[in-house]
């Protein structure tokens, strides 16, 4: 019975400390917004690089697409 009382007091004390501590870190929402923004920028840069590469390849004289076997 003494062990149960000790565990109850220990858990109650820890929960009270957690409730009192208002500084619990950053919300995941700003992190998700930052990640979404970085992905959008990466997709834009990749699209621009692909467009530039296609334009450069199409500017080659006598350009023919490879034939599939």
LONUSE-906351 format. One record per residue (C-alpha): residue in one letter; x, y, z. Coordinates in steps of 0.5 Angstrom, whole numbers, padded with zeros to 4 digits, always signed. Example, Ala and Ser with C-alpha at 12.3 -4.5 7.8 and 13.67 -1.06 7.14 Angstrom:
<atoms>
A+0025-0009+0016
S+0027-0002+0014
</atoms>
This chain:
<atoms>
X+0000+0000+0000
X+0006+0005+0001
X+0008+0004-0006
X+0002+0006-0009
X+0001+0012-0004
X+0008+0014-0006
X+0007+0013-0014
X+0000+0017-0013
X+0004+0023-0010
X+0010+0023-0015
X+0005+0023-0021
X+0001+0028-0018
X+0007+0032-0017
X+0009+0032-0024
X+0003+0033-0027
X+0002+0039-0023
X+0009+0042-0025
X+0007+0040-0032
X+0001+0044-0032
X+0004+0050-0028
X+0010+0050-0034
X+0007+0055-0039
X+0013+0055-0044
X+0012+0048-0047
X+0016+0050-0054
X+0013+0052-0061
X+0007+0050-0064
X+0008+0045-0070
X+0003+0050-0074
X+0009+0055-0076
X+0014+0049-0077
X+0009+0046-0082
X+0008+0053-0086
X+0016+0054-0086
X+0016+0047-0089
X+0011+0048-0094
X+0014+0055-0096
X+0021+0051-0097
X+0017+0046-0101
X+0014+0051-0106
X+0020+0055-0107
X+0024+0048-0109
X+0018+0046-0114
X+0019+0053-0117
X+0026+0053-0118
X+0026+0046-0120
X+0021+0048-0126
X+0025+0054-0128
X+0031+0049-0129
X+0027+0044-0133
X+0024+0050-0137
X+0031+0053-0138
X+0034+0046-0140
X+0029+0044-0145
X+0029+0051-0148
X+0037+0050-0149
X+0036+0043-0152
X+0031+0045-0157
X+0036+0051-0159
X+0041+0046-0161
X+0041+0045-0169
X+0038+0039-0172
X+0035+0037-0166
X+0031+0030-0166
X+0028+0027-0160
X+0031+0020-0159
X+0027+0014-0161
X+0024+0009-0156
X+0027+0002-0158
</atoms>
